[in-house]
Amino acid sequence: MSSGLIALLDDVAAIAKLAAASLDDVSAAAGKAGAKAAGVVIDDAAVTPRYVVGLSPQRELPIIGKIAIGSIRNKLLFILPAGLLLAAFAPWLMTPLLMVGGTYLAFEGAEKIIHGLLPHEEHVEAEVEPQDPAHIEKTTVTGAVRTDFILSAEIMAIALNDVAHRPLGVQAAVLVVVALAMTVGVYGAVGLIVKMDDVGLHLAQGRNPLLKAVGRGLVKGMPVVMSGLQTIGTAAMLWVGGGILVHGLHVLGVHWPSEPIEHMAHAVGAALPLGGVFAWLTTALASAVVGLVVGGAIAGVLQLVRLVRRGKPAH
């Protein structure tokens, strides 16, 4: 009996070692895949704060919490199973689907710029007429979760592509880890950003002169930061959307404009100090231009369709 117990303990120890090795493998793969998706994660963090600009401070964190829950739902219930199925049975379809999402992001970013520069009648009326706060919150969360779906799909696709050669179980585990880590990281950072003015107010009411000065600086500076993040968020939609389109065309065998953009970025990076930073900025700017052109064209066509339906001449 003792020998049987020893054999059983050996089996348990072997299983435990295998499980630990598998966890280490998943952790390493998730870390590597997450690092490759870091660019999109930063864009996601830049996009999200604009959804709570102008809303009640008491509702900022609850709204971010709702968006985070929607993001988890996007990643785990929709994108993860769809991504695994596509990777297994129709990998060729992933790039076109991501390009559709990129087109939507570019359209949304371009439309916000157009509305900011040339507000049409509906936009002006929406600003003048008071709306139910619950309706505004629901609309805000819905729009944010819809945008998050595109960004989450890009994050998950990058992660999945990095582990495509691994067994299905490892792929699924890595995607779950990436989904949870990225969501907590992004929306934790966003929550911290939008509440920094409250932190500043708390510090400003303290007794330490240095902390009081820091607190006053935060209180005065955060509105400017939030306004800047709103602009960066719109720009991020354009450069992420345009970047997805440029990369997708390259994958599909159309090497324009990806190759000219790459050559231009390399030339700028080689000519300037901090070359990597300026090369990235060049790529982001060029991608944003692509996104603005594509998104602006779609927004223009839709506006013409609206005018034709109302029987109004297009100006």
C-alpha positions in Angstrom: 0.0 0.0 0.0 2.9 2.4 0.8 4.5 1.8 -2.6 1.1 2.5 -4.2 0.8 5.7 -2.2 4.3 6.8 -3.2 3.5 6.1 -6.9 0.3 8.2 -6.6 2.3 11.0 -5.0 4.8 10.8 -7.8 2.0 11.0 -10.4 0.5 14.0 -8.5 3.9 15.7 -8.4 4.4 15.1 -12.1 1.0 16.5 -12.9 1.8 19.6 -10.7 5.1 20.1 -12.5 3.3 19.9 -15.9 0.6 22.3 -14.8 3.3 24.7 -13.5 5.2 24.5 -16.8 2.0 25.1 -18.7 1.2 28.2 -16.6 4.7 29.5 -17.1 4.3 28.9 -20.8 1.0 30.7 -20.9 2.3 33.6 -18.8 5.4 34.0 -21.0 3.3 33.8 -24.2 0.7 36.2 -22.8 3.5 38.7 -21.8 5.0 38.5 -25.3 1.7 38.8 -27.1 0.6 41.7 -24.8 3.8 43.6 -25.5 3.2 43.4 -29.2 -0.3 44.8 -28.7 0.9 47.6 -26.4 0.6 50.2 -29.2 -3.2 49.6 -29.6 -3.5 49.5 -25.8 -2.1 53.0 -25.6 -4.5 54.1 -28.3 -7.4 52.5 -26.3 -6.4 54.4 -23.2 -6.2 57.6 -25.2 -9.6 57.1 -26.8 -11.6 56.2 -23.6 -11.3 59.3 -21.4 -13.1 61.5 -23.9 -16.3 59.6 -23.2 -16.6 61.1 -19.7 -15.6 64.6 -20.6 -18.4 67.0 -19.5 -20.3 64.4 -17.4 -21.0 64.5 -13.7 -17.9 63.7 -11.7 -19.9 61.4 -9.5 -20.7 59.2 -12.5 -17.2 59.1 -14.1 -16.0 55.9 -12.4 -19.4 54.1 -12.7 -19.4 54.9 -16.4 -15.8 53.7 -16.8 -16.7 50.6 -14.9 -19.6 49.9 -17.3 -17.3 50.4 -20.3 -14.8 48.0 -18.7 -17.4 45.3 -18.2 -18.5 45.8 -21.8 -14.9 45.5 -22.9 -14.5 42.2 -21.0 -17.7 41.0 -22.6 -16.5 42.0 -26.0 -13.2 40.2 -25.6 -14.3 37.0 -23.9 -17.8 36.3 -25.2 -17.4 37.5 -28.8 -13.9 38.2 -30.0 -12.1 35.2 -28.3 -14.4 32.4 -29.6 -14.7 34.1 -33.0 -11.0 34.6 -33.3 -10.2 31.0 -32.4 -12.8 29.7 -34.9 -11.5 32.0 -37.7 -7.9 31.0 -36.9 -8.8 27.4 -37.2 -11.2 27.4 -40.2 -10.9 30.7 -42.1 -7.7 32.5 -41.2 -7.9 34.4 -44.5 -11.0 36.2 -43.2 -9.4 37.8 -40.2 -7.6 40.6 -42.1 -10.7 41.8 -44.1 -12.8 41.8 -40.9 -10.2 43.8 -39.1 -10.2 46.3 -42.0 -13.9 46.7 -41.7 -13.4 47.6 -38.1 -10.6 50.0 -39.0 -12.8 51.7 -41.6 -15.5 52.2 -38.9 -12.9 53.7 -36.5 -11.6 56.0 -39.3 -15.2 57.1 -40.1 -16.0 57.8 -36.4 -12.8 59.9 -36.0 -13.4 61.8 -39.2 -17.1 62.4 -38.4 -16.1 64.0 -35.0 -13.7 66.3 -36.7 -16.3 67.3 -39.3 -18.9 67.9 -36.7 -16.4 70.0 -34.7 -15.5 72.2 -37.7 -18.9 72.3 -39.5 -21.7 71.4 -37.1 -24.9 70.7 -38.9 -28.4 71.4 -37.7 -29.0 68.2 -35.8 -25.6 68.5 -34.0 -26.5 72.1 -32.8 -30.0 71.1 -31.7 -28.6 68.2 -29.7 -26.3 70.6 -27.9 -29.1 73.1 -27.1 -31.9 70.7 -26.0 -31.5 69.2 -22.5 -31.4 65.4 -22.4 -32.1 62.9 -19.7 -28.8 62.1 -17.8 -29.7 58.4 -17.8 -30.1 58.4 -21.6 -26.9 60.4 -22.1 -25.0 57.8 -19.9 -26.5 54.9 -21.8 -25.6 56.4 -25.1 -22.1 57.2 -23.9 -21.5 53.7 -22.7 -22.9 52.1 -25.8 -20.7 54.3 -28.1 -17.6 53.6 -26.0 -18.2 49.8 -25.9 -18.8 49.8 -29.7 -15.5 51.6 -30.2 -13.8 49.3 -27.7 -14.9 46.3 -29.7 -12.8 47.4 -32.7 -9.7 48.2 -30.5 -10.2 45.0 -28.5 -10.4 43.0 -31.7 -7.1 44.4 -32.9 -5.5 43.7 -29.5 -6.8 40.1 -29.5 -5.8 39.6 -33.2 -2.3 40.6 -32.5 -2.1 38.3 -29.5 -3.7 35.4 -31.4 -1.3 35.9 -34.3 1.7 35.6 -31.9 0.5 32.2 -30.5 -1.1 30.8 -33.7 1.4 28.0 -33.7 0.6 26.9 -30.1 -2.1 24.3 -29.2 -5.7 25.4 -29.0 -5.8 25.3 -25.2 -2.7 27.5 -24.9 -4.1 30.0 -27.5 -7.4 30.3 -25.5 -5.5 30.7 -22.2 -3.2 33.3 -23.6 -6.2 35.3 -25.0 -8.0 35.2 -21.7 -4.9 36.4 -19.8 -4.3 39.2 -22.4 -8.0 40.2 -22.3 -8.1 40.5 -18.6 -4.7 42.2 -18.2 -5.3 44.7 -20.9 -8.8 45.6 -19.7 -7.7 46.1 -16.1 -4.6 48.1 -17.2 -6.4 50.3 -19.7 -9.5 51.1 -17.6 -7.5 51.3 -14.3 -5.3 53.9 -16.0 -8.3 55.7 -17.4 -10.1 55.8 -14.0 -6.9 57.2 -12.4 -6.7 59.9 -15.1 -10.3 61.1 -14.8 -10.1 61.3 -11.0 -6.8 63.1 -10.8 -8.6 66.4 -10.2 -10.3 64.9 -7.1 -6.9 63.7 -5.9 -5.5 67.3 -6.5 -8.4 68.8 -4.5 -7.7 66.4 -1.6 -4.0 67.3 -1.6 -4.8 71.1 -1.9 -6.9 70.9 1.3 -4.0 69.3 3.3 -1.4 71.0 5.4 1.8 70.1 3.6 2.8 73.2 1.5 4.5 71.1 -1.2 1.5 68.7 -1.5 -0.9 71.7 -1.5 1.0 73.2 -4.4 0.9 69.9 -6.3 -2.8 69.6 -5.6 -3.6 73.1 -6.9 -1.5 72.3 -10.0 -3.5 69.1 -10.6 -6.9 70.9 -10.1 -5.9 73.6 -12.6 -4.1 71.4 -15.0 -6.5 68.4 -15.3 -9.2 70.2 -17.4 -6.5 71.0 -19.9 -5.2 67.4 -19.8 -8.8 66.0 -20.3 -9.3 68.4 -23.2 -6.0 67.2 -24.7 -6.9 63.6 -24.2 -10.2 64.2 -26.0 -8.3 65.5 -29.0 -5.8 62.6 -28.8 -8.6 60.1 -28.6 -10.1 61.4 -31.8 -6.6 61.4 -33.4 -6.1 57.8 -32.1 -9.2 56.7 -33.9 -7.8 58.0 -37.1 -4.3 56.6 -36.8 -5.4 53.2 -35.5 -8.2 52.9 -38.1 -5.8 54.1 -40.9 -3.0 51.9 -39.6 -5.3 48.8 -39.7 -6.3 49.7 -43.3 -2.7 50.2 -44.4 -1.5 47.0 -42.7 -4.4 45.0 -44.0 -3.8 46.1 -47.6 -0.1 45.1 -47.2 -1.2 41.6 -45.9 -3.6 41.3 -48.9 -0.8 42.0 -51.3 -1.4 45.8 -51.9 1.9 47.4 -50.9 0.8 51.0 -51.3 0.7 53.1 -49.2 2.4 50.8 -46.6 5.8 50.7 -48.4 6.0 54.5 -49.0 5.0 55.1 -45.4 7.6 52.7 -44.1 10.4 54.2 -46.3 9.4 57.7 -45.1 9.4 56.6 -41.5 12.9 55.0 -41.9 14.2 58.2 -43.5 12.9 60.5 -40.8 14.2 58.2 -38.1 17.6 58.1 -39.6 17.8 61.8 -40.1 16.7 62.9 -36.6 17.8 62.3 -33.0 15.5 59.9 -31.1 14.9 58.4 -34.5 12.6 55.7 -33.2 10.2 58.2 -31.7 10.0 60.3 -34.9 9.7 57.2 -37.1 6.7 56.2 -35.0 5.2 59.7 -35.2 5.7 59.7 -39.0 3.9 56.3 -39.3 1.1 57.5 -37.0 0.7 60.8 -38.9 0.6 59.1 -42.2 -1.9 56.4 -41.0 -4.0 59.2 -39.5 -4.1 60.9 -43.0 -5.2 57.7 -44.5 -7.9 57.3 -41.9 -9.1 60.9 -42.3 -9.3 60.5 -46.1 -11.2 57.2 -45.9 -13.4 58.2 -43.0 -14.1 61.6 -44.4 -15.1 60.1 -47.8 -17.6 57.8 -46.0 -18.9 60.6 -43.8 -19.4 62.8 -46.9 -21.3 60.1 -48.8 -23.5 59.4 -45.8 -24.2 63.2 -45.4 -25.2 63.4 -49.1 -27.5 60.4 -48.7 -29.2 62.1 -45.7 -29.7 65.4 -47.7 -31.1 63.5 -50.7 -33.6 61.7 -48.4 -34.8 65.0 -47.0 -35.0 66.5 -50.4 -32.5 69.3 -49.6 -29.9 70.4 -52.0 -26.3 69.5 -51.1 -24.0 72.5 -50.3 
